[in-house]
Amino acid sequence: MRYIINLLFVAIIASSGAILFSANVKAQGGCTMFIEVETIPDSSTEFLFTRTGDITDEFTIDPSSFEKFFLPLNDIVTVTQQEVDGWVLRDITCDIEEEDEVSISLVDSGITITCDGNALTTCTFINSRTEAIPTLSEWGAIALVLGLGAVGFLVIRRRKVTA
């Protein structure tokens, strides 16, 4: 892994005549990524993620934690969220410190990150609860079939009587 260090020295002459030095050090070696989860409504549910690139691994995050990883310069990583029963991925937002040094594109249930410089990026996966779809119980379905059968029987009998 190669790092390039840029040093910028600035000489400042103070009112007392003393010379002060300040240094701005920037290591250009990759991107620092934070992956977070937000849930609506608030929950402590853990979400499983898969990270693919040079290395493939899985990690879990709940809304009170985050995953931090370093992405080397010119590296590409895809982070996807696995489905969790009762939850649906609604949105993914990313706050990027240096827009021109990292590029992010949406993929199915995740993002692909390309590191072009030295950036700090936080991406939040926003999940919300799915509404339960009302279904008939087994006994409700039986009652419905018997009711429809009785109505059908009465309609057919009435047609025979009038004919």
C-alpha positions in Angstrom: 0.0 0.0 0.0 1.5 3.3 -1.0 0.9 6.6 0.8 1.8 10.0 -0.5 2.2 12.7 2.2 1.7 16.3 1.2 3.3 18.7 3.6 2.4 22.4 3.6 4.4 24.6 5.8 3.3 28.2 6.4 5.5 30.7 8.2 3.5 33.2 10.2 5.2 36.2 11.8 3.5 37.0 15.1 3.2 40.5 16.4 6.0 39.7 18.8 8.3 39.0 15.9 8.4 35.2 16.5 8.0 32.9 13.6 5.3 30.3 14.0 5.0 27.2 11.8 1.9 25.2 11.0 1.7 22.0 9.0 -1.1 20.6 7.0 -0.6 16.9 6.5 -2.8 14.9 4.2 -2.3 11.2 3.6 -3.5 10.2 0.1 -3.9 6.5 0.4 -7.6 5.7 0.4 -11.1 6.3 1.7 -12.6 5.7 5.2 -16.2 4.4 5.0 -18.8 4.3 7.7 -22.0 2.2 7.1 -25.0 2.9 9.4 -28.6 1.7 9.7 -31.6 3.8 10.5 -35.0 2.2 11.3 -38.5 3.7 11.1 -39.9 3.3 13.8 -36.9 3.0 16.1 -35.8 -0.6 16.6 -32.8 -2.6 17.8 -33.1 -5.1 14.9 -29.8 -6.3 13.4 -29.3 -6.1 9.7 -26.9 -8.4 7.8 -24.7 -6.9 5.1 -22.4 -8.4 2.5 -19.2 -6.6 1.4 -17.6 -7.7 -1.9 -14.5 -6.5 -3.6 -10.9 -7.8 -3.1 -12.2 -9.5 0.0 -15.8 -10.8 0.6 -17.2 -10.8 4.1 -20.4 -10.3 6.0 -21.2 -8.0 9.0 -24.2 -7.1 11.1 -25.3 -3.6 12.2 -28.0 -2.4 14.5 -29.2 1.2 14.6 -27.0 1.9 17.6 -23.7 0.8 15.9 -21.8 1.2 12.6 -19.3 -0.6 10.5 -16.0 1.2 9.6 -13.6 0.1 7.0 -10.7 1.4 4.9 -10.9 1.4 1.2 -7.5 1.5 -0.6 -7.0 4.0 -3.4 -8.6 3.0 -6.7 -10.4 0.1 -5.1 -14.0 -0.8 -5.7 -16.3 -2.3 -3.0 -20.0 -3.2 -3.1 -22.0 -3.2 0.1 -25.5 -4.8 0.0 -28.1 -5.3 2.7 -29.7 -8.7 3.0 -33.5 -8.9 3.4 -34.8 -9.0 7.0 -38.3 -10.3 7.7 -40.7 -7.5 8.5 -38.4 -4.7 7.2 -37.9 -3.1 3.7 -35.0 -1.0 2.6 -36.5 2.5 1.7 -33.5 4.6 0.9 -29.7 4.9 1.1 -28.1 8.3 1.8 -24.4 9.1 1.7 -22.6 12.1 3.2 -19.3 12.6 1.3 -16.5 14.8 2.7 -14.7 15.1 -0.6 -17.1 14.7 -3.5 -14.5 14.4 -6.2 -12.5 11.7 -4.4 -15.1 9.0 -4.0 -18.0 7.9 -6.3 -21.0 6.0 -5.1 -23.6 4.3 -7.3 -26.8 2.5 -6.3 -27.1 -1.2 -6.9 -29.9 -3.6 -6.0 -30.2 -3.3 -2.1 -26.9 -1.6 -1.8 -24.1 0.7 -3.1 -20.9 0.4 -5.1 -18.1 2.6 -3.8 -15.1 3.6 -5.9 -12.2 5.3 -4.0 -10.5 7.9 -6.1 -8.6 9.8 -3.4 -8.7 10.4 0.3 -12.3 10.8 1.5 -14.4 10.2 4.6 -17.9 8.9 3.7 -20.9 7.9 5.8 -23.7 5.9 4.1 -27.0 5.3 5.9 -29.3 2.5 5.0 -32.9 3.6 5.9 -35.3 0.7 6.7 -39.0 0.8 7.6 -41.4 -1.8 8.9 -43.6 -3.5 6.4 -47.3 -3.4 7.0 -48.8 -6.8 7.6 -51.2 -7.9 4.9 -54.4 -9.2 6.4 -55.1 -12.8 5.5 -57.9 -15.2 6.3 -57.2 -17.9 8.8 -57.9 -21.5 7.9 -61.2 -21.5 9.6 -62.2 -18.2 8.0 -61.4 -19.7 4.6 -63.5 -22.7 5.3 -66.5 -20.5 6.4 -66.1 -18.4 3.3 -66.2 -21.5 1.0 -69.3 -23.0 2.8 -71.1 -19.6 2.6 -70.4 -19.3 -1.2 -71.4 -22.9 -1.7 -74.7 -22.3 0.2 -75.4 -19.2 -1.9 -74.6 -21.1 -5.1 -76.9 -24.0 -4.1 -79.8 -21.6 -3.4 -79.3 -19.7 -6.7 -79.3 -23.0 -8.7 -82.3 -24.3 -6.8 -84.3 -21.1 -7.4 -83.6 -21.3 -11.2 -84.9 -24.9 -11.3 -88.1 -23.9 -9.4 -88.9 -21.0 -11.9 -88.1 -23.1 -15.0 
